[in-house]
Amino acid sequence: MTTRTNEMIVSTAQADGKLVVELVETPVTPPGPNEVLVEMEAAPINPSDLGLLFGSADLENAEFSDRRIVAPMSPAMTASLRKRHGDAMPVGNEGAGRVVEAGSDPVAQALMGKRVACLPGGAFARYRIADAATCMPLPDDVSAEQGAAAFVNPLTALGFVETMKRDGGKALVHTAAASNLGQMLLRICLEDGIGIVNVVRSDAQVQLLRDIGAVHALNMAEDGYDAALVDAIAATQAFTAFDPIGGGTQMGRILNAMEQVASRDERFSRYGSSRMKRGYVYGRLDTGPIVMDRSFGISWSVSGWLLFNFLQTVSAEVKERMYARVMSGLTTTFASHYSDRVSLAGMLDRDAVMTYNARKTGEKFLVLPQA
Ligand SMILES: NC(=O)c1ccc[n+]([C@@H]2O[C@H](COP(=O)([O-])OP(=O)(O)OC[C@H]3O[C@@H](n4cnc5c(N)ncnc54)[C@H](OP(=O)(O)O)[C@@H]3O)[C@@H](O)[C@H]2O)c1
């Protein structure tokens, strides 16, 4: 039997107000009956990983050494992470690699030797155990890099469309729309003939989305944005919005624009239009409070949206359909683009951290754990 040594990135919030992110050596344990051991070849650094990795720790004043970062946390952050004090948490939701050991269950055995996309949690590691039932074997012509981000953003983008349809809608509004996820969502909408109003914060992002084929791409930083938003919602009839920004006034402005469109053809009511307007906040790019100037009547809702919760609400048939679509579009509709590739140790380099933690358009990093 091969003896393997594992290395993995872990993040530990300490009770003394320090956050420690480090590359540690751990033993490789054999997979259970329904599990496989994956030799990880590629894993994207997604914003959700950054939340667990660093949260709002003060990286400007952190100490960076060879395999370790020690960053001060504010008292509020230290208190909010009380439940994980002292726990070395593995990081990295998803990735791709080769199955090198498989449990006794036939589902696990069938994956032996195959390259799979997986969602093991702790993907920033040389080896990781994954639940065999959730692994997706990659087609032969798809590399580990191309398959590394097969779960989180593709399924989320497809999940938005399912959610919008379930709400009875036929079009949607999306903010921070030039993101990796936003570009996928736009391509899905173009393929499926679904109206989409893309909201971004620079002219360069407007152009990026127009180049993909966006009809409605609005710069929220420009004068006239609110009026343009009303026009775009009127043109698409989009009464469902997905927003990863969270903090600030954006969701309220979108609901107000929806209300203006919805009330056009209705008689006056002191309760506002009867049209239901829905907002889903699915990220915290702005960690400030959500501020809403409520001029949108009573028929509205705003709630959180999380992929893992959504997946529990759909049938096996819908899930199968979504997985199959992702697999067939990994190099097209669902392609992710990376600005940089880093090793596990390279993830802890100061310049790398400062760049990927900024979550800027087109600056997504890919970790190559075997490098
Ligand atoms: N809830 C879920 O289940 C779920 C699942 C998947 C992804 N997500 C979320 O989806 C979002 C996008 O993920 P991704 O991997 O596609 O990210 P990404 O490619 O790194 O893109 C992040 C985008 O957000 C923009 N941005 C950052 N801070 C902003 C702010 N304060 N206001 C407005 N725009 C801002 C950036 O634009 P600039 O270049 O202008 O900074 C960039 O276009 C993340 O928030 C992630 O957490 C949530």
Ligand as a Chemical Component Dictionary entry (heavy atoms), coordinates in Angstrom:
data_LIG
# 
_chem_comp.id                   LIG 
_chem_comp.type                 NON-POLYMER 
_chem_comp.pdbx_formal_charge   0 
_chem_comp.three_letter_code    LIG 
# 
loop_
_chem_comp_atom.comp_id 
_chem_comp_atom.atom_id 
_chem_comp_atom.alt_atom_id 
_chem_comp_atom.type_symbol 
_chem_comp_atom.charge 
_chem_comp_atom.model_Cartn_x 
_chem_comp_atom.model_Cartn_y 
_chem_comp_atom.model_Cartn_z 
_chem_comp_atom.pdbx_ordinal 
LIG N1  N1  N 0  -25.181 31.858 -2.041  1  
LIG C1  C1  C 0  -24.606 30.948 -2.783  2  
LIG O1  O1  O 0  -24.995 29.772 -2.768  3  
LIG C2  C2  C 0  -23.463 31.341 -3.684  4  
LIG C3  C3  C 0  -22.944 30.411 -4.587  5  
LIG C4  C4  C 0  -21.937 30.830 -5.462  6  
LIG C5  C5  C 0  -21.431 32.140 -5.401  7  
LIG N2  N2  N 1  -21.949 32.987 -4.449  8  
LIG C6  C6  C 0  -21.508 34.391 -4.406  9  
LIG O2  O2  O 0  -21.506 34.903 -5.719  10 
LIG C7  C7  C 0  -20.665 36.023 -5.795  11 
LIG C8  C8  C 0  -19.867 35.970 -7.078  12 
LIG O3  O3  O 0  -18.951 34.873 -7.021  13 
LIG P1  P1  P 0  -17.847 34.733 -8.176  14 
LIG O4  O4  O 0  -17.046 33.523 -7.886  15 
LIG O5  O5  O -1 -18.511 34.829 -9.488  16 
LIG O6  O6  O 0  -16.981 36.057 -7.881  17 
LIG P2  P2  P 0  -15.859 36.798 -8.713  18 
LIG O7  O7  O 0  -15.701 36.238 -10.079 19 
LIG O8  O8  O 0  -14.680 36.887 -7.811  20 
LIG O9  O9  O 0  -16.473 38.259 -8.915  21 
LIG C9  C9  C 0  -16.784 39.117 -7.867  22 
LIG C10 C10 C 0  -17.509 40.314 -8.509  23 
LIG O10 O10 O 0  -18.092 41.099 -7.477  24 
LIG C11 C11 C 0  -17.832 42.464 -7.752  25 
LIG N3  N3  N 0  -17.815 43.147 -6.464  26 
LIG C12 C12 C 0  -16.984 42.936 -5.411  27 
LIG N4  N4  N 0  -17.317 43.725 -4.380  28 
LIG C13 C13 C 0  -18.385 44.448 -4.799  29 
LIG C14 C14 C 0  -19.198 45.424 -4.180  30 
LIG N5  N5  N 0  -18.974 45.820 -2.921  31 
LIG N6  N6  N 0  -20.210 45.977 -4.894  32 
LIG C15 C15 C 0  -20.441 45.579 -6.165  33 
LIG N7  N7  N 0  -19.731 44.630 -6.817  34 
LIG C16 C16 C 0  -18.711 44.076 -6.117  35 
LIG C17 C17 C 0  -16.506 42.497 -8.480  36 
LIG O11 O11 O 0  -16.445 43.660 -9.267  37 
LIG P3  P3  P 0  -15.184 44.700 -9.200  38 
LIG O12 O12 O 0  -14.145 44.184 -10.143 39 
LIG O13 O13 O 0  -15.802 45.990 -9.637  40 
LIG O14 O14 O 0  -14.696 44.734 -7.770  41 
LIG C18 C18 C 0  -16.614 41.217 -9.320  42 
LIG O15 O15 O 0  -17.267 41.475 -10.553 43 
LIG C19 C19 C 0  -19.835 36.001 -4.505  44 
LIG O16 O16 O 0  -20.354 36.974 -3.617  45 
LIG C20 C20 C 0  -20.086 34.603 -3.955  46 
LIG O17 O17 O 0  -19.959 34.543 -2.551  47 
LIG C21 C21 C 0  -22.928 32.620 -3.602  48 
# 
loop_
_chem_comp_bond.comp_id 
_chem_comp_bond.atom_id_1 
_chem_comp_bond.atom_id_2 
_chem_comp_bond.value_order 
_chem_comp_bond.pdbx_ordinal 
LIG N1  C1  SING 1  
LIG C1  O1  DOUB 2  
LIG C1  C2  SING 3  
LIG C2  C3  SING 4  
LIG C2  C21 DOUB 5  
LIG C3  C4  DOUB 6  
LIG C4  C5  SING 7  
LIG C5  N2  DOUB 8  
LIG N2  C6  SING 9  
LIG N2  C21 SING 10 
LIG C6  O2  SING 11 
LIG C6  C20 SING 12 
LIG O2  C7  SING 13 
LIG C7  C8  SING 14 
LIG C7  C19 SING 15 
LIG C8  O3  SING 16 
LIG O3  P1  SING 17 
LIG P1  O4  DOUB 18 
LIG P1  O5  SING 19 
LIG P1  O6  SING 20 
LIG O6  P2  SING 21 
LIG P2  O7  DOUB 22 
LIG P2  O8  SING 23 
LIG P2  O9  SING 24 
LIG O9  C9  SING 25 
LIG C9  C10 SING 26 
LIG C10 O10 SING 27 
LIG C10 C18 SING 28 
LIG O10 C11 SING 29 
LIG C11 N3  SING 30 
LIG C11 C17 SING 31 
LIG N3  C12 SING 32 
LIG N3  C16 SING 33 
LIG C12 N4  DOUB 34 
LIG N4  C13 SING 35 
LIG C13 C14 SING 36 
LIG C13 C16 DOUB 37 
LIG C14 N5  SING 38 
LIG C14 N6  DOUB 39 
LIG N6  C15 SING 40 
LIG C15 N7  DOUB 41 
LIG N7  C16 SING 42 
LIG C17 O11 SING 43 
LIG C17 C18 SING 44 
LIG O11 P3  SING 45 
LIG P3  O12 DOUB 46 
LIG P3  O13 SING 47 
LIG P3  O14 SING 48 
LIG C18 O15 SING 49 
LIG C19 O16 SING 50 
LIG C19 C20 SING 51 
LIG C20 O17 SING 52 
# 
